[in-house]
Amino acid sequence: MNPSPAAPRSAAEVQARYAELRALHQHTHNVLALRRRRALQGAAAIGVILLVHLFHFANPFAVAWLLYAETFAIVALVVYSMRQQAEIDRAQRLLSFHDRSLRRADATEPQSGRTGLEPGQELRTPGHIYEQGLDLLGPNSLFGQLATTRTGLGERGLVRYLLQPVPHEETLLRQQAVKELLPQSALREKIALLGTSSFQQIAASFFDTWLADASPIVHPAVRPILALTAILNVTLLLAGLTHLLAWSTIFPNLALTLCVQAAIALYLRPRLLSLLNTSARLRPNVHLIADGLALLQSTVFDSPKLKGLQCATLQPTGAVKQLKQLETPLTVIEQRSKEWYFAVSLLLAGGTQAAISIALWKRRHAGAMRVWLDAWSEFEALNALAAYAFEHPVEEGCDAWPELLPATHPPLYEARALGHPLLPNAVTNDIALGPDCRFYLISGSNMAGKSTLLRSIGINAVLAYAGAPVRAASLRLTPLALGTSLALTDSLAEGRSKFLAEVERLAAILSSSASSPLLFLVDEIFSGTNSEDRRAAARAVLEGLLANQAIGALSTHDLALADLATPANTGRNVHMASPNPEDPLAFDYKLKPGVNTASSARAILRLIGIDT
């Protein structure tokens, strides 16, 4: 691969780079369209000349010679125009790709439109300890902003990066791989061009189901018998067509071989039908994955993570070669819905033979294929994070690569100018959680920005552990499990109140903190009960978390909880409120020391027309 240009250093440079690439592909598109149009015009002109020669030349020899030459020229021009059309389609896909990139870069359309919750994807983990609170999946989510993957497998890989914690060493390897992939926009173009169309993909769970289905076992003698009957059928037909044998001799023998073949096919049908049905959609997707893995294998990488993914696709045998072999029977299966297929299948038992081949392939390579698919899934996830890093260049005071401290360091989360990555022009705050300040107790009224601050802390930790840059001027953090109690609601379907959901979530957070260092983020702790019970319950939860060496933040609008933060437990009271006492709703969303003393309740009531 040719060396990629240096990574952009500002948001303006990102937009300029994308605009330049789009203009290049637009020029290519226009040139190709002009060539195709001229080729078709030339073919039409030659066609007119051919008709003139056909009806006005008296010399038969001259007419024949000209007809051959002109027909050849027409065919050549039509074939040339078809090739140009294929290149036009490719250029159009790249134009669409860079149009979407530009809309992300200038923030006119930062979301990809994917949510991770599409039917059939099955990417959400029920009861996950921090996913819903941090808006990682769903509309207007972090996944939606990052999801520039080509396949459903890539989407699953990305979700795993966001939801599944990994050891510190793995996080470092991810960050190194993302940094290497960051400038390689040409590689991302090649990934976008995989497959015959930009819409060609199936959910990762479809591959799981197909691989998990038991492959039917067929007696080894069946395939040679079917091959023999197919050869006999074709041979008998050719003998009749070439008059080597009389049809009166051919028909009885042909009927016999067809009956034997049909009997075998009908006997195997109940065992093979499920495999035939599930394999019908696989061929184009297997072809796409095979081409993608070929691209992965042919690219030269330096980072150990990317080299490891390349090695995974070669074990125990080369993925590309084996997937290409699978394509042949899958192609036969794909044609079963075509009208012309019936006659061919009747003669050759094509569907039955293809199903047997696929079953045999699955028994040999299903385990390896899971490894290959996981490698591709992770490679796409890294590329999606690299695209995000490309579009959010590290600038002073804006985005930064996090400093990932080892697990031997005391639990720490230290950020300067931390903002929310999903909010344009987000207000930023400094955060310092560690040995000197184990937790923040954030007081303040509704709408002051407490929940957004908690989400900013958590979502940037997710980005850091995934290997991506974060929305902060700087961020230093140790390996921390995440636990959030944010945006919990009643569930009528499950018969659970918000209070019960919060109790269950806090119990899960406490349990998780007992096994590893943890960052907890709790919004409006125990807001569903009275002040006295709230204070007692919050104190018990907090003491349990601190005993397990957890760090974090919890918010409340109940000032009675302010005494939970003391020098003895290294807690700190902070608040978010309007800096203007005359206008309690003029929030600046900045974190301030001390307990909130202002009240905005009356101002909010006046805002909706209720005087007090």
C-alpha positions as CSV (number, residue, x, y, z in Angstrom):
1,M,0.0,0.0,0.0
2,N,1.3,3.5,-0.8
3,P,2.2,5.6,2.2
4,S,-0.8,7.6,3.5
5,P,-0.7,11.3,3.9
6,A,0.0,12.6,7.3
7,A,-3.0,12.8,9.6
8,P,-4.9,16.1,9.7
9,R,-4.1,18.4,12.6
10,S,-7.4,20.4,12.9
11,A,-11.1,20.0,12.2
12,A,-10.7,22.4,9.2
13,E,-8.0,20.3,7.7
14,V,-10.2,17.2,8.1
15,Q,-13.0,18.8,6.1
16,A,-10.5,20.1,3.5
17,R,-9.0,16.6,3.1
18,Y,-12.5,15.0,2.7
19,A,-13.5,17.7,0.2
20,E,-10.3,17.2,-1.8
21,L,-11.0,13.4,-1.9
22,R,-14.6,14.0,-2.9
23,A,-13.6,16.4,-5.7
24,L,-11.0,13.8,-7.0
25,H,-13.7,11.1,-7.2
26,Q,-16.2,13.5,-8.7
27,H,-13.7,14.2,-11.5
28,T,-13.1,10.5,-12.0
29,H,-16.8,9.9,-12.1
30,N,-17.3,12.7,-14.7
31,V,-14.5,11.3,-16.9
32,L,-15.8,7.8,-16.8
33,A,-19.3,9.0,-17.5
34,L,-18.1,10.9,-20.6
35,R,-16.1,7.9,-21.9
36,R,-19.2,5.6,-21.5
37,R,-21.4,8.1,-23.2
38,R,-19.0,8.5,-26.2
39,A,-18.7,4.7,-26.4
40,L,-22.4,4.2,-26.6
41,Q,-22.7,7.1,-29.1
42,G,-20.0,5.4,-31.2
43,A,-21.8,2.1,-31.0
44,A,-25.1,3.7,-32.1
45,A,-23.4,5.5,-35.0
46,I,-21.7,2.3,-36.2
47,G,-25.1,0.5,-35.9
48,V,-26.6,3.1,-38.3
49,I,-23.8,2.7,-40.7
50,L,-24.1,-1.1,-40.5
51,L,-27.8,-0.8,-41.5
52,V,-26.9,1.4,-44.4
53,H,-24.3,-1.0,-45.6
54,L,-26.7,-3.9,-45.2
55,F,-29.4,-2.5,-47.4
56,H,-27.4,-0.5,-50.0
57,F,-24.3,-2.6,-50.8
58,A,-24.7,-4.9,-53.8
59,N,-21.4,-6.7,-53.3
60,P,-22.2,-9.6,-50.9
61,F,-18.5,-10.1,-50.1
62,A,-18.1,-6.4,-49.2
63,V,-21.3,-6.5,-47.2
64,A,-20.2,-9.6,-45.2
65,W,-16.7,-8.1,-44.5
66,L,-18.2,-4.8,-43.3
67,L,-20.9,-6.5,-41.3
68,Y,-18.3,-8.5,-39.4
69,A,-16.1,-5.5,-38.8
70,E,-18.9,-3.2,-37.7
71,T,-20.5,-5.9,-35.5
72,F,-17.2,-6.5,-33.8
73,A,-16.8,-2.8,-33.2
74,I,-20.3,-2.5,-31.7
75,V,-19.7,-5.4,-29.4
76,A,-16.3,-4.0,-28.3
77,L,-17.8,-0.6,-27.6
78,V,-20.7,-2.0,-25.6
79,V,-18.3,-4.2,-23.6
80,Y,-16.1,-1.1,-23.0
81,S,-19.1,0.9,-21.9
82,M,-20.1,-1.9,-19.5
83,R,-16.7,-1.8,-17.9
84,Q,-16.9,2.0,-17.6
85,Q,-20.3,1.6,-15.9
86,A,-18.7,-0.7,-13.3
87,E,-16.0,1.9,-12.7
88,I,-18.7,4.6,-12.5
89,D,-20.6,2.6,-9.9
90,R,-17.3,2.3,-7.9
91,A,-16.7,6.1,-8.2
92,Q,-20.3,6.7,-7.1
93,R,-19.9,4.6,-4.0
94,L,-16.8,6.5,-3.1
95,L,-18.6,9.8,-3.7
96,S,-21.4,8.7,-1.3
97,F,-18.7,7.5,1.2
98,H,-17.0,10.9,1.3
99,D,-20.3,12.7,1.3
100,R,-21.1,10.9,4.6
101,S,-17.6,11.6,5.8
102,L,-18.0,15.3,5.1
103,R,-21.3,15.5,6.9
104,R,-19.7,13.8,10.0
105,A,-16.7,16.1,9.9
106,D,-18.7,19.4,9.7
107,A,-21.2,18.0,12.3
108,T,-24.2,18.4,10.0
109,E,-24.9,14.7,10.3
110,P,-22.6,13.2,13.0
111,Q,-24.7,10.0,13.5
112,S,-24.4,7.1,11.0
113,G,-28.0,6.1,11.3
114,R,-27.1,2.8,12.9
115,T,-28.1,2.3,16.5
116,G,-26.8,-1.2,17.4
117,L,-30.4,-2.1,18.2
118,E,-31.6,-3.1,14.7
119,P,-33.7,-6.2,14.7
120,G,-31.6,-9.3,14.3
121,Q,-28.4,-7.7,15.4
122,E,-28.7,-8.8,19.0
123,L,-25.8,-6.5,20.1
124,R,-27.2,-5.2,23.4
125,T,-26.3,-7.1,26.6
126,P,-29.3,-7.2,28.9
127,G,-28.6,-5.8,32.4
128,H,-25.3,-4.3,31.3
129,I,-23.8,-2.3,34.1
130,Y,-23.1,0.9,32.2
131,E,-24.3,0.7,28.6
132,Q,-27.7,2.4,28.8
133,G,-26.6,5.1,31.3
134,L,-23.9,6.3,29.0
135,D,-25.9,6.3,25.7
136,L,-23.5,3.8,24.1
137,L,-26.2,2.2,21.9
138,G,-29.5,3.6,20.4
139,P,-30.4,6.8,18.6
140,N,-27.9,9.6,19.0
141,S,-25.4,7.3,20.7
142,L,-21.7,6.8,20.8
143,F,-22.1,3.7,18.7
144,G,-24.1,5.7,16.1
145,Q,-21.3,8.2,15.8
146,L,-18.6,5.5,15.6
147,A,-20.4,3.0,13.3
148,T,-18.6,3.5,10.0
149,T,-18.1,-0.2,9.7
150,R,-18.8,-2.1,6.4
151,T,-20.5,-5.2,7.8
152,G,-22.7,-6.4,10.6
153,L,-19.6,-8.3,11.9
154,G,-17.8,-4.9,12.2
155,E,-20.7,-3.5,14.1
156,R,-20.5,-6.4,16.6
157,G,-16.8,-5.9,16.9
158,L,-17.3,-2.2,17.7
159,V,-20.0,-3.0,20.3
160,R,-17.6,-5.4,22.0
161,Y,-15.0,-2.7,22.2
162,L,-17.5,-0.4,23.9
163,L,-19.1,-2.9,26.3
164,Q,-16.5,-5.5,27.2
165,P,-13.6,-4.5,29.5
166,V,-10.2,-5.8,28.6
167,P,-6.8,-5.9,30.4
168,H,-4.5,-2.9,30.5
169,E,-2.1,-4.5,28.0
170,E,-4.9,-5.0,25.4
171,T,-6.0,-1.4,25.8
172,L,-2.5,-0.3,24.9
173,L,-2.4,-2.6,21.9
174,R,-5.7,-1.2,20.7
175,Q,-4.5,2.4,21.0
176,Q,-1.3,1.6,19.1
177,A,-3.3,-0.1,16.3
178,V,-5.8,2.8,16.0
179,K,-2.9,5.3,15.8
180,E,-1.4,3.2,12.9
181,L,-4.7,3.0,11.0
182,L,-5.6,6.7,11.6
183,P,-4.0,8.2,8.5
184,Q,-4.9,5.3,6.2
185,S,-7.9,6.9,4.4
186,A,-7.1,4.8,1.3
187,L,-7.5,1.6,3.3
188,R,-10.9,2.8,4.6
189,E,-11.9,3.5,1.0
190,K,-11.1,-0.1,0.0
191,I,-13.1,-1.4,2.9
192,A,-16.0,0.7,1.9
193,L,-15.9,-0.7,-1.7
194,L,-16.0,-4.3,-0.5
195,G,-19.0,-6.2,-1.9
196,T,-21.1,-5.6,-5.0
197,S,-23.2,-2.8,-3.3
198,S,-23.0,-0.6,-0.3
199,F,-26.2,-2.2,1.2
200,Q,-24.8,-5.8,1.1
201,Q,-24.6,-7.0,4.7
202,I,-26.2,-9.4,7.1
203,A,-26.3,-9.4,10.9
204,A,-23.4,-11.1,12.7
205,S,-25.9,-13.3,14.4
206,F,-26.8,-14.9,11.1
207,F,-23.3,-16.3,10.8
208,D,-23.5,-17.5,14.4
209,T,-26.7,-19.4,13.7
210,W,-25.4,-20.9,10.5
211,L,-22.2,-22.1,12.1
212,A,-24.1,-23.4,15.2
213,D,-26.5,-25.5,13.2
214,A,-25.4,-29.1,13.2
215,S,-24.1,-30.2,9.8
216,P,-25.9,-33.3,8.5
217,I,-23.8,-36.4,8.1
218,V,-24.1,-38.2,4.7
219,H,-22.7,-41.6,3.9
220,P,-19.4,-41.1,1.9
221,A,-20.7,-43.3,-0.9
222,V,-23.5,-40.8,-1.7
223,R,-21.3,-38.2,-3.4
224,P,-19.6,-40.6,-5.9
225,I,-23.0,-42.1,-6.7
226,L,-24.5,-38.7,-7.4
227,A,-21.4,-37.7,-9.5
228,L,-21.8,-40.9,-11.5
229,T,-25.5,-40.4,-12.2
230,A,-24.8,-36.8,-13.2
231,I,-22.1,-37.9,-15.6
232,L,-24.3,-40.6,-17.1
233,N,-27.2,-38.2,-17.6
234,V,-25.0,-35.7,-19.5
235,T,-23.3,-38.5,-21.5
236,L,-26.6,-40.0,-22.5
237,L,-28.0,-36.7,-23.6
238,L,-24.9,-35.9,-25.6
239,A,-25.0,-39.3,-27.2
240,G,-28.5,-38.7,-28.4
241,L,-27.8,-35.2,-29.6
242,T,-24.8,-36.4,-31.6
243,H,-26.7,-39.4,-32.9
244,L,-24.2,-41.9,-31.4
245,L,-27.1,-43.8,-29.9
246,A,-30.8,-44.1,-30.7
247,W,-33.2,-42.2,-28.5
248,S,-35.1,-45.5,-28.0
249,T,-32.0,-46.8,-26.3
250,I,-31.2,-43.6,-24.4
251,F,-34.6,-42.9,-22.8
252,P,-34.9,-46.1,-20.7
253,N,-31.3,-45.7,-19.4
254,L,-31.8,-41.9,-18.8
255,A,-35.0,-42.6,-16.9
256,L,-33.2,-45.2,-14.7
257,T,-30.3,-42.8,-13.7
258,L,-32.7,-40.0,-13.1
259,C,-34.9,-42.2,-10.8
260,V,-31.8,-43.3,-8.8
261,Q,-30.7,-39.7,-8.5
262,A,-34.1,-38.5,-7.5
263,A,-34.5,-41.3,-4.9
264,I,-31.2,-40.3,-3.3
265,A,-32.1,-36.6,-3.3
266,L,-35.6,-37.2,-1.8
267,Y,-34.2,-39.4,0.8
268,L,-31.6,-36.7,1.9
269,R,-34.0,-33.8,1.5
270,P,-35.3,-33.7,5.1
271,R,-31.7,-33.6,6.4
272,L,-30.4,-31.1,3.9
273,L,-33.4,-28.7,3.6
274,S,-32.5,-26.5,6.6
275,L,-28.9,-26.1,5.4
276,L,-30.1,-25.3,1.9
277,N,-32.5,-22.5,3.2
278,T,-30.0,-20.9,5.6
279,S,-27.1,-21.0,3.1
280,A,-29.1,-19.2,0.4
281,R,-28.2,-15.7,1.6
282,L,-24.5,-16.4,2.4
283,R,-22.7,-16.4,-1.0
284,P,-22.3,-12.6,-1.5
285,N,-21.5,-12.1,2.2
286,V,-18.9,-14.9,2.3
287,H,-17.4,-13.3,-0.9
288,L,-17.3,-9.9,0.8
289,I,-15.6,-11.3,3.9
290,A,-13.1,-13.3,1.8
291,D,-12.2,-10.1,-0.1
292,G,-11.9,-8.2,3.2
293,L,-9.6,-10.8,4.7
294,A,-7.5,-10.7,1.6
295,L,-7.2,-7.0,2.0
296,L,-6.2,-7.4,5.7
297,Q,-3.6,-10.0,4.8
298,S,-2.1,-7.9,2.0
299,T,-1.6,-4.8,4.0
300,V,1.7,-4.2,5.8
301,F,1.3,-3.3,9.5
302,D,3.7,-2.6,12.3
303,S,1.5,-2.8,15.4
304,P,1.4,-6.2,17.2
305,K,-2.4,-6.0,17.4
306,L,-2.9,-5.8,13.6
307,K,-0.2,-8.4,12.9
308,G,-2.0,-10.7,15.3
309,L,-5.3,-10.3,13.4
310,Q,-3.5,-11.1,10.2
311,C,-2.0,-14.3,11.8
312,A,-5.5,-15.3,13.0
313,T,-6.8,-15.4,9.4
314,L,-4.1,-17.8,8.4
315,Q,-4.8,-20.4,11.1
316,P,-5.1,-23.3,10.9
317,T,-5.3,-22.8,7.1
318,G,-5.7,-19.7,5.0
319,A,-9.1,-18.1,5.4
320,V,-9.3,-16.6,2.0
321,K,-8.6,-19.9,0.2
322,Q,-11.1,-21.8,2.2
323,L,-13.8,-19.2,1.9
324,K,-13.3,-19.1,-1.8
325,Q,-13.8,-22.8,-1.9
326,L,-17.1,-22.4,0.1
327,E,-18.3,-19.9,-2.5
328,T,-18.7,-22.5,-5.2
329,P,-21.4,-24.6,-3.6
330,L,-23.0,-21.4,-2.2
331,T,-23.3,-20.1,-5.7
332,V,-25.2,-23.2,-6.7
333,I,-27.5,-22.8,-3.7
334,E,-28.0,-19.1,-4.6
335,Q,-29.3,-20.1,-8.1
336,R,-32.0,-22.5,-6.8
337,S,-34.6,-19.7,-7.1
338,K,-33.8,-19.1,-10.8
339,E,-36.0,-20.7,-13.4
340,W,-33.2,-22.1,-15.5
341,Y,-31.8,-23.9,-12.5
342,F,-34.5,-26.6,-12.4
343,A,-33.3,-28.4,-15.6
344,V,-29.7,-28.2,-14.5
345,S,-30.5,-29.4,-11.0
346,L,-32.5,-32.3,-12.5
347,L,-29.6,-33.5,-14.5
348,L,-26.8,-32.9,-12.0
349,A,-28.6,-33.0,-8.6
350,G,-26.9,-29.6,-8.1
351,G,-28.7,-28.6,-4.9
352,T,-28.1,-31.9,-3.2
353,Q,-24.5,-32.1,-4.1
354,A,-23.9,-28.5,-3.1
355,A,-25.6,-29.0,0.3
356,I,-23.4,-32.1,0.9
357,S,-20.3,-30.0,0.1
358,I,-21.3,-27.2,2.4
359,A,-22.0,-29.7,5.2
360,L,-18.6,-31.3,4.8
361,W,-16.9,-27.8,4.7
362,K,-18.7,-26.8,7.9
363,R,-17.5,-29.9,9.7
364,R,-14.0,-29.2,8.7
365,H,-13.8,-25.4,9.0
366,A,-16.6,-24.1,11.3
367,G,-14.3,-23.6,14.3
368,A,-11.7,-21.8,12.1
369,M,-14.3,-19.7,10.5
370,R,-15.4,-18.3,13.8
371,V,-11.8,-17.2,14.4
372,W,-11.6,-15.6,10.9
373,L,-14.9,-13.7,11.5
374,D,-13.8,-12.5,14.9
375,A,-10.6,-11.2,13.3
376,W,-12.5,-9.3,10.6
377,S,-14.9,-8.0,13.2
378,E,-12.1,-6.6,15.3
379,F,-10.3,-5.2,12.3
380,E,-13.3,-3.3,11.3
381,A,-13.8,-2.0,14.9
382,L,-10.3,-0.7,14.9
383,N,-10.8,1.0,11.5
384,A,-14.0,2.6,12.8
385,L,-12.1,4.0,15.8
386,A,-9.3,5.2,13.4
387,A,-11.9,7.0,11.3
388,Y,-13.2,8.7,14.4
389,A,-9.6,9.7,15.4
390,F,-9.0,11.0,11.9
391,E,-12.1,13.2,12.1
392,H,-11.3,14.3,15.7
393,P,-7.6,15.3,15.4
394,V,-5.7,15.9,18.6
395,E,-5.8,19.7,19.1
396,E,-4.7,21.7,22.1
397,G,-7.6,22.0,24.5
398,C,-10.0,19.8,22.4
399,D,-9.2,16.1,21.8
400,A,-6.3,14.1,23.2
401,W,-4.9,10.6,23.3
402,P,-5.5,9.3,26.9
403,E,-2.5,8.3,29.0
404,L,-3.3,4.8,30.1
405,L,-1.6,4.1,33.5
406,P,-0.8,0.6,34.6
407,A,-3.0,-1.4,37.0
408,T,-0.3,-1.1,39.7
409,H,-1.0,2.7,40.0
410,P,-3.7,3.7,42.6
411,P,-7.1,4.2,41.0
412,L,-7.1,7.5,39.1
413,Y,-9.2,9.5,36.7
414,E,-7.7,12.9,36.0
415,A,-8.9,15.1,33.2
416,R,-8.4,18.6,32.0
417,A,-11.2,20.3,30.0
418,L,-13.3,17.2,29.7
419,G,-16.4,17.4,27.5
420,H,-19.1,15.2,26.1
421,P,-18.1,13.7,22.7
422,L,-21.7,13.7,21.4
423,L,-22.3,17.4,22.1
424,P,-21.0,20.0,19.7
425,N,-19.3,22.8,21.5
426,A,-19.7,21.0,24.8
427,V,-18.9,22.9,28.0
428,T,-15.8,21.3,29.6
429,N,-14.7,20.7,33.2
430,D,-11.6,19.5,35.0
431,I,-11.9,16.3,36.9
432,A,-9.5,14.9,39.5
433,L,-10.5,11.6,41.2
434,G,-7.8,9.6,42.9
435,P,-6.0,9.1,46.2
436,D,-6.5,12.7,47.3
437,C,-10.2,12.9,46.3
438,R,-11.9,9.5,46.1
439,F,-15.3,10.9,45.0
440,Y,-17.4,14.0,44.1
441,L,-20.7,14.7,45.7
442,I,-22.3,16.9,43.1
443,S,-25.2,19.0,44.3
444,G,-27.4,21.3,42.2
445,S,-30.8,21.7,40.7
446,N,-32.3,19.9,37.7
447,M,-31.0,21.1,34.3
448,A,-27.8,22.4,35.9
449,G,-25.7,19.8,34.0
450,K,-25.0,17.1,36.7
451,S,-26.2,14.2,34.6
452,T,-24.3,15.3,31.5
453,L,-21.1,15.7,33.5
454,L,-21.4,12.2,34.9
455,R,-22.0,10.8,31.3
456,S,-19.0,12.8,30.1
457,I,-16.8,11.1,32.7
458,G,-18.0,7.7,31.8
459,I,-18.2,7.9,28.0
460,N,-14.7,9.2,27.7
461,A,-13.5,6.3,29.8
462,V,-15.2,4.0,27.3
463,L,-13.4,5.7,24.4
464,A,-10.1,5.5,26.2
465,Y,-10.4,1.8,26.9
466,A,-11.5,1.2,23.3
467,G,-8.3,2.7,22.0
468,A,-9.7,6.0,20.7
469,P,-8.9,9.7,21.5
470,V,-11.1,11.4,24.1
471,R,-12.9,14.7,24.2
472,A,-10.5,16.4,26.7
473,A,-7.4,18.5,26.7
474,S,-5.8,15.6,28.6
475,L,-6.9,12.4,30.4
476,R,-4.9,10.2,32.7
477,L,-6.6,7.0,34.0
478,T,-5.9,3.6,35.4
479,P,-7.7,0.4,34.4
480,L,-11.2,0.8,35.9
481,A,-14.4,-1.2,35.6
482,L,-17.3,1.0,35.0
483,G,-20.6,1.1,36.9
484,T,-23.4,3.6,36.3
485,S,-26.8,4.3,37.8
486,L,-28.1,6.8,35.2
487,A,-31.4,7.3,33.4
488,L,-33.1,4.3,35.1
489,T,-36.8,4.1,34.6
490,D,-39.9,2.1,35.7
491,S,-40.6,-1.0,33.8
492,L,-44.2,-2.1,33.6
493,A,-43.4,-5.1,31.5
494,E,-41.0,-6.4,34.2
495,G,-43.0,-5.1,37.1
496,R,-40.1,-3.1,38.5
497,S,-40.2,0.4,39.9
498,K,-37.4,2.9,39.3
499,F,-36.4,2.6,42.9
500,L,-36.1,-1.2,42.7
501,A,-34.1,-0.9,39.4
502,E,-31.7,1.5,41.1
503,V,-31.3,-0.8,44.1
504,E,-30.5,-3.7,41.8
505,R,-28.0,-1.6,39.8
506,L,-26.2,-0.3,42.9
507,A,-26.0,-3.9,44.2
508,A,-24.4,-4.9,40.9
509,I,-22.0,-2.0,41.1
510,L,-21.0,-2.9,44.6
511,S,-20.5,-6.5,43.6
512,S,-18.3,-5.4,40.6
513,S,-16.2,-3.1,42.8
514,A,-15.3,-6.1,45.0
515,S,-13.4,-7.8,42.2
516,S,-11.6,-4.9,40.5
517,P,-10.9,-1.2,40.8
518,L,-14.1,0.6,39.7
519,L,-15.3,4.0,38.5
520,F,-18.9,4.6,39.8
521,L,-21.3,7.3,38.4
522,V,-24.6,7.6,40.2
523,D,-27.2,10.2,39.3
524,E,-29.7,11.4,41.9
525,I,-29.0,8.6,44.3
526,F,-32.1,7.1,45.9
527,S,-34.3,10.0,44.7
528,G,-37.3,7.7,45.0
529,T,-37.4,7.7,48.8
530,N,-37.6,10.1,51.8
531,S,-34.6,12.2,52.9
532,E,-33.7,10.2,56.0
533,D,-33.8,6.8,54.2
534,R,-32.0,8.3,51.3
535,R,-29.1,9.5,53.5
536,A,-28.8,6.2,55.3
537,A,-28.9,4.1,52.2
538,A,-26.5,6.4,50.3
539,R,-24.0,6.3,53.1
540,A,-24.1,2.5,53.2
541,V,-23.6,2.2,49.4
542,L,-20.8,4.8,49.5
543,E,-19.0,3.2,52.4
544,G,-19.1,-0.1,50.6
545,L,-17.7,1.4,47.4
546,L,-14.9,3.2,49.2
547,A,-14.0,0.1,51.2
548,N,-13.4,-1.6,47.8
549,Q,-11.1,1.2,46.7
550,A,-13.6,2.5,44.1
551,I,-13.6,6.1,42.9
552,G,-16.3,8.1,41.2
553,A,-19.1,10.7,41.5
554,L,-22.7,10.8,42.7
555,S,-25.2,13.6,42.3
556,T,-28.1,14.8,44.3
557,H,-30.4,17.8,44.7
558,D,-30.9,16.9,48.3
559,L,-28.6,19.1,50.4
560,A,-29.0,16.8,53.3
561,L,-26.6,14.4,51.6
562,A,-23.8,17.0,51.6
563,D,-22.4,15.6,54.9
564,L,-21.5,12.3,53.1
565,A,-18.4,14.0,51.7
566,T,-15.8,14.5,54.4
567,P,-12.0,14.9,54.7
568,A,-11.9,11.5,56.4
569,N,-13.3,9.6,53.4
570,T,-11.5,11.9,50.9
571,G,-14.8,13.1,49.4
572,R,-15.4,16.5,48.0
573,N,-18.6,18.6,47.8
574,V,-18.9,20.3,44.4
575,H,-21.9,21.8,42.7
576,M,-23.4,23.1,39.4
577,A,-25.5,26.1,39.4
578,S,-26.1,29.5,37.7
579,P,-23.3,32.0,38.5
580,N,-25.9,34.8,38.5
581,P,-28.0,34.9,41.7
582,E,-30.5,37.1,39.9
583,D,-31.1,34.5,37.2
584,P,-31.0,30.9,38.7
585,L,-31.7,29.4,35.3
586,A,-28.7,30.9,33.6
587,F,-26.6,27.7,33.9
588,D,-23.0,27.7,32.8
589,Y,-22.6,23.9,33.3
590,K,-19.3,24.5,35.1
591,L,-18.3,22.5,38.2
592,K,-17.8,24.7,41.3
593,P,-16.4,23.9,44.7
594,G,-18.7,23.6,47.7
595,V,-22.4,22.8,48.2
596,N,-25.1,24.4,46.1
597,T,-26.9,27.1,48.0
598,A,-29.1,28.5,45.2
599,S,-32.6,27.4,44.4
600,S,-34.1,27.3,40.9
601,A,-37.4,25.7,41.7
602,R,-39.4,28.9,41.8
603,A,-37.8,30.1,38.6
604,I,-38.7,26.9,36.9
605,L,-42.3,27.2,38.0
606,R,-42.5,30.7,36.7
607,L,-41.1,29.5,33.4
608,I,-44.1,27.2,33.0
609,G,-46.5,29.9,34.1
610,I,-47.0,29.1,37.8
611,D,-46.5,31.9,40.2
612,T,-45.4,31.2,43.8
